[in-house]
Amino acid sequence: MKRLLPAIDRNMALRGKLTHSLVLLLLAWDVGTGFAAPRILCCQDDTGKQVCGDTLPAVCYGRGYRELGDSGRTARVIAPPLTAEQRAQRAAEERRKKEEERLINEQRRKDQALLNTYGSEKDIEAMRNRAERDLTAAIKAANERIAEIRNRRKKFEDEAEFYPHRKLPADIVKGLRDADYEIQAQELVIEAKKKDQENIRQKYDDDLRRFVELSKRPPASRP
């Protein structure tokens, strides 16, 4: 009898383990299949009537629809697909936002460059004056060059008077032509420098205005 007891205990322990494993398998099967709630999908047709099914009804294709939970309440709402016009509007809005973001970042970069360039309003005025002096000097030099060229051209004009009814010599023709080209080139330089003067004034006016705005702005709070 004593020899049989260990064997019986082992059989009972083995049977208990098998029963436990079987229970776990059944529970897993119930969770995976037995308790899965059916999915109900509903939408409204052209007449406003609600149409439902455990799969999406054909009439709901291309429409917004609702997914109902096991309690009959709406668990999820799926919006209808966008029309071509709506897609175009969304794309335009995205482009607008990207452009707006680009402009903001560009302005932030310019503002930082401005603050890195100038330490005060006096710095702006000093750089403005320096730039204007350089342009004024360049215009003066071009005018002086034009005066020199005209003096040289006058010599060729005087020589040309000796040939009132005859063909001018080649060197006189070349001298007059070269002088005219050089004068025209210097006049173009003067015109460009005068435009630069206008741009310089506008640039430093804008820099000064923006620098004052940034200087008065309170510093950004750190997170």
C-alpha positions in Angstrom: 0.0 0.0 0.0 2.8 2.4 0.9 4.4 1.7 -2.5 1.2 2.8 -4.3 0.9 6.2 -2.6 3.8 8.0 -4.4 2.5 6.8 -7.8 -1.0 8.0 -7.0 0.3 11.4 -5.9 2.3 11.7 -9.1 -0.8 10.9 -11.2 -2.9 13.4 -9.3 -0.3 16.2 -9.8 0.0 15.4 -13.5 -3.8 15.4 -13.9 -3.9 18.8 -12.1 -1.3 20.3 -14.5 -3.2 19.0 -17.5 -6.5 20.4 -16.2 -4.9 23.8 -15.6 -3.4 23.9 -19.1 -6.8 23.0 -20.6 -8.5 25.8 -18.7 -6.0 28.3 -20.0 -6.5 27.1 -23.6 -10.3 27.4 -23.3 -9.9 30.9 -21.8 -7.6 31.9 -24.6 -10.1 30.5 -27.2 -13.0 32.4 -25.5 -11.0 35.7 -25.5 -10.0 35.3 -29.1 -13.3 34.2 -30.6 -16.2 33.8 -28.1 -16.3 37.3 -26.8 -15.5 39.3 -29.9 -18.3 41.8 -30.4 -19.6 42.1 -34.0 -18.8 45.4 -35.8 -21.7 47.4 -37.1 -21.2 50.1 -39.8 -23.9 52.6 -40.6 -24.3 55.5 -43.0 -27.2 57.5 -44.5 -28.3 57.0 -48.1 -29.4 59.7 -50.5 -32.8 59.8 -48.9 -31.4 60.3 -45.4 -32.3 56.7 -44.4 -29.8 55.0 -42.1 -28.2 51.8 -43.6 -26.2 49.4 -41.5 -24.3 46.2 -41.9 -21.6 44.1 -40.3 -19.6 45.0 -43.4 -19.7 48.4 -45.1 -22.9 48.5 -47.2 -22.4 49.3 -50.9 -24.5 52.5 -50.6 -22.0 53.8 -48.0 -19.0 53.7 -50.4 -17.8 57.2 -50.9 -19.7 58.5 -47.9 -18.9 59.1 -44.3 -20.0 56.4 -41.9 -20.1 55.4 -38.2 -18.8 52.3 -36.5 -21.1 51.2 -33.6 -19.8 49.4 -30.5 -21.4 46.5 -28.7 -23.5 48.9 -26.7 -25.0 50.5 -29.8 -23.1 53.7 -29.2 -20.9 55.3 -31.8 -17.3 54.1 -31.3 -15.8 55.8 -34.3 -16.7 58.2 -37.0 -15.1 58.0 -40.5 -15.3 61.2 -42.5 -16.3 61.0 -46.2 -13.5 61.2 -48.7 -12.7 64.7 -49.9 -14.0 66.0 -53.2 -11.6 67.2 -55.9 -12.4 70.8 -54.9 -11.8 70.1 -51.2 -8.5 68.4 -52.0 -7.5 71.4 -54.1 -8.4 73.7 -51.2 -6.5 71.6 -48.7 -3.4 71.6 -51.0 -3.7 75.4 -51.4 -4.0 75.8 -47.6 -1.0 73.6 -47.0 1.0 75.6 -49.6 -0.1 78.9 -47.9 1.0 77.6 -44.5 4.4 76.5 -45.8 5.0 79.8 -47.5 3.9 81.6 -44.3 6.3 79.5 -42.3 9.1 80.1 -44.8 8.6 83.9 -44.5 8.6 83.7 -40.7 11.8 81.8 -40.7 13.3 84.1 -43.3 12.4 87.2 -41.2 13.8 85.5 -38.1 17.1 84.9 -39.9 17.2 88.5 -41.2 16.5 89.9 -37.7 19.3 87.8 -36.2 21.7 89.0 -38.9 20.6 92.6 -38.2 21.3 92.2 -34.5 24.7 90.6 -35.3 25.7 93.4 -37.6 24.7 96.4 -35.5 25.2 97.1 -31.8 23.3 100.4 -31.7 21.5 103.0 -33.8 24.8 104.9 -34.1 26.4 101.9 -35.8 23.7 102.0 -38.4 24.2 105.7 -39.1 27.9 105.3 -39.2 27.7 102.5 -41.8 25.1 104.5 -43.8 27.5 107.6 -43.9 30.4 105.4 -45.0 28.4 103.8 -47.8 27.1 107.2 -49.0 30.6 108.7 -48.9 31.9 105.8 -51.1 29.2 106.2 -53.6 29.6 110.0 -53.7 33.3 109.5 -54.3 32.6 107.0 -57.1 30.3 109.5 -58.8 32.8 112.3 -58.5 35.5 110.1 -60.0 33.3 109.2 -63.0 32.5 112.9 -63.6 36.1 113.7 -63.5 36.8 110.9 -66.0 34.2 112.3 -68.3 35.8 115.7 -68.2 39.1 114.2 -69.1 37.6 112.3 -72.0 35.8 115.4 -73.3 39.1 117.3 -73.3 40.7 114.6 -75.3 37.8 114.4 -77.6 38.0 118.2 -78.1 41.5 117.7 -79.6 40.1 115.3 -82.2 37.2 117.7 -82.9 39.7 120.5 -83.5 41.7 118.3 -85.9 38.5 117.3 -87.7 37.8 121.0 -88.6 40.7 120.8 -91.1 38.7 118.3 -93.1 35.4 120.2 -93.7 34.5 118.5 -97.0 36.9 115.6 -96.9 36.9 112.1 -95.4 38.4 112.2 -91.9 41.6 110.2 -91.2 41.1 106.9 -89.5 42.9 107.9 -86.3 40.6 111.0 -85.9 37.5 108.8 -86.5 38.7 106.2 -84.0 39.6 108.9 -81.4 36.1 110.4 -81.6 34.4 107.0 -81.5 36.4 105.8 -78.5 35.8 109.0 -76.6 32.1 108.7 -77.2 32.1 105.0 -75.9 34.1 106.0 -72.8 31.8 108.9 -72.0 28.7 106.7 -72.4 30.3 104.0 -70.1 31.0 106.6 -67.4 27.5 108.0 -67.6 26.1 104.5 -67.1 28.4 104.2 -64.0 27.0 107.4 -62.6 23.4 106.3 -63.3 24.1 103.0 -61.5 25.7 104.7 -58.5 22.8 107.1 -58.2 20.4 104.1 -58.0 22.7 102.6 -55.4 22.4 105.8 -53.4 18.6 105.4 -53.4 18.9 101.8 -52.4 21.4 102.5 -49.7 19.1 105.2 -48.1 16.2 102.8 -48.2 18.2 99.9 -46.8 19.5 101.8 -43.8 16.1 103.4 -43.2 14.6 99.9 -43.1 17.5 98.6 -40.9 17.1 101.4 -38.5 13.4 101.0 -38.2 13.6 97.2 -37.7 16.5 97.6 -35.2 14.4 100.0 -33.1 11.5 97.5 -33.2 13.6 94.6 -32.1 15.3 96.7 -29.4 12.0 97.6 -27.9 10.6 94.0 -28.1 10.8 92.2 -24.7 13.1 89.2 -24.7 11.5 85.8 -25.4 10.8 83.9 -22.3 12.6 80.6 -21.9 10.5 77.5 -21.5 
